[in-house]
Amino acid sequence: LEFFIFLPIVFGLYWFVLKKHLKAQNMLLLVASYVFYGLWDWRFLSLILLSTLVDYYVGFHIYKNEKAIIRKRWLWVSVLFNVGLLGFFKYYNFFVDSWIDMFSLFGYTIKSTWTLKVILPVGISFYTFQTMSYSFDIYYKKLKPTRNFLSFATFVSFFPQLVAGPIERASNLLSQITNKRTFRYDQIVSGLKLILWGLFKKIVIADALAPIVDDVFSNYVNYPASTLILGVTLFSFQVYGDFSGYSDIAIGTAKLFGIELMSNFKFPNFSRNVAEYWQRWHVSLSTWFRHYIYIPLGGSRGSKLKSVRNIIIIFLVSGFWHGANWTFIFWGAFHAL
């Protein structure tokens, strides 16, 4: 309900009050994005701001230095900061608990006094990857750094895709933010249709399937194999409805402001094999891993052994990115195989 009050207000101000002023439009988007995120927990706005400042600053140092070793050092500043931020909030307790469990296997008991009551900031897995991609693109000379801090901050925190993607590249989203947008009726209608379709997938499909799936997963010992297979099948539809529905809402909302985000799902359940499936599911993440980890590792170039190694690394990292749990690592290994 709050969002359906918030969105028309921002839309009205954006197009009917600030239509002729690009800087004012971007300022409105930035303020709206920080309000949107801050209503969940205003304290974590400092993390988005810090991540924005670090990569904005790093981008200039990578660009202005010609020496490869200095450029690489500045790139590592971005990587270590963002991965460190993500690692502390998302994975600190996982590593501590795993360490304690490992010792318990050998008969040693360690009290879990090292674990912290850390809240996982919403969207941290997404905006840290988005800011890192900016530094990577400058490092690989695919992009020049922007001097417009307002535009860059808006790119990092753009509220439609802030908390669950798509994970955008600066070459697509930042370039649209720095350039004047025009009100296009067909684009607005297209955006509203996408929002409606996303809500249908989320509320009518995913939310309706959730109680059935939860019951099967919670009471699996009481059901025959046929019911378990049905539960797993329905779960795949639930996950797709949830995530692709959210992506459609995000992409549709961005269209309302004259901005086109990348497509995140391309009918993955119609894929012919696992490899094609990962080219169609969560496209913004799979292409991120391909461009910034898989290809720099050597990709499919070189020996078959190295190619297999790179695929395993990518999927283990992907599994770990999805959640701080050994089940996600197993999930990544399973898909790699």
RATA-V421734 format. One record per helix or strand of 2 or more residues. SS is the DSSP state (@ for helix, = for strand). FROM is the first residue (numbers start at 1). LEN is the number of residues. If there is no record, write none. Layout:
SS&FROM&LEN + SS&FROM&LEN
//
This chain:
@&2&16 + @&22&43 + @&68&38 + @&124&16 + @&149&9 + @&159&3 + @&173&6 + @&185&34 + @&220&3 + @&225&32 + @&268&3 + @&274&7 + @&283&12 + @&304&19 + @&326&11
//
